Amino acid sequence: MAVQQSAHKRKEPTHRYRAGIAVRTAAALLAGYALASASTVLLSAVLPFDRIERVFTATLLSFAVWTAAALYAFAAKSAWRAVWLTTGLAIIMVLPVLAHTGLSVTP
């Protein structure tokens, strides 16, 4: 009897696959950080607590937002969708604070 070689050979990852992983990692780190920062700014401005409690609560919630953004970066259909969605959400969250002078987040 001859020994048969396995029909399933390991394929080397292509450059396109590696680039997709790199873009998703950048989306998880950079765009996720931008989204977490934007949510902190927005929540610090609109939560109905005292100033210290608003900032503390917004900062704690930002870790959950960053985690959700990182999870989405690797669950999205395409890598670019992960980048544009997280970046777009970050911009949308910051716009009300920048546009409305009454929402002050300065100390």
WOZIRA-V801509 format. One record per backbone hydrogen bond with DSSP energy under -0.5 kcal/mol. NH is the residue of the N-H (numbers start at 1). CO is the residue of the C=O. E is the energy in kcal/mol with one decimal. If there is no record, write none. Layout:
BEGIN
{{NH,CO,E} {NH,CO,E}}
END
This chain:
BEGIN
{{4,2,-0.5} {9,7,-1.0} {18,14,-2.2} {19,15,-2.5} {20,16,-2.2} {21,17,-2.0} {22,18,-2.2} {23,19,-2.6} {24,20,-2.4} {25,21,-2.3} {26,22,-2.3} {27,23,-2.5} {28,24,-2.5} {29,25,-2.5} {30,26,-2.6} {31,26,-1.1} {32,27,-1.6} {33,29,-1.4} {34,30,-2.4} {35,31,-2.4} {36,32,-2.5} {37,33,-2.7} {38,34,-2.5} {39,35,-2.4} {40,36,-1.8} {41,37,-2.3} {42,38,-2.5} {43,39,-2.7} {44,40,-2.2} {45,41,-1.1} {45,42,-0.5} {46,42,-1.7} {47,43,-2.1} {49,47,-0.7} {54,50,-2.7} {55,51,-2.2} {56,52,-2.4} {57,53,-2.7} {58,54,-2.7} {59,55,-2.3} {60,56,-2.2} {61,57,-2.4} {62,58,-1.3} {63,59,-0.8} {63,60,-0.8} {64,60,-0.7} {65,61,-2.0} {66,62,-2.5} {67,63,-2.0} {68,64,-2.3} {69,65,-2.4} {70,66,-2.3} {71,67,-2.4} {72,68,-2.4} {73,69,-2.0} {74,70,-1.1} {75,71,-0.8} {75,72,-0.6} {76,72,-1.8} {82,78,-1.4} {83,79,-1.7} {84,80,-2.7} {85,81,-2.4} {86,82,-1.8} {87,83,-2.2} {88,84,-2.4} {89,85,-2.5} {90,86,-1.8} {91,87,-2.2} {92,88,-2.5} {93,89,-2.0} {94,90,-1.5} {95,91,-1.9} {96,92,-0.7} {98,94,-2.2} {99,95,-2.7} {100,96,-1.9} {101,99,-0.7} {103,100,-0.9} {104,102,-1.5}}
END
